């Protein structure tokens, strides 16, 4: 079951500079801060930063992730409904999993299972 929008992620050439810039612009510190990904809670939604060295997306691309409780089940459901496998579910740390599929029109649809991003506990 899709729970709503979860994350928009940007690829950045210098994650430390980007982290500082986004923290200043949005006025919040990251709730998740690792060398491979930085996540901010912005008004109940996640803004994510990937370093350029990550192969997940190209510089200038974005992925919007939809929150799910069971990433494997949702990934398979999307494929059964006509989406094409693109990035199989994978663990990205701290019990967080991401995946993405291509819709029948070539758009990337991201899925994220993130038990640490509970809208009732984050402000």
Beta strands, then each sheet from edge to edge (+ up, - down):
strand 1: 2-12
strand 2: 32-34
strand 3: 37-42
strand 4: 45-51
strand 5: 62-68
strand 6: 84-93
strand 7: 96-102
strand 8: 108-114
sheet 1: 2+ 3- 4+ 1+ 5- 8- 7+ 6-
end
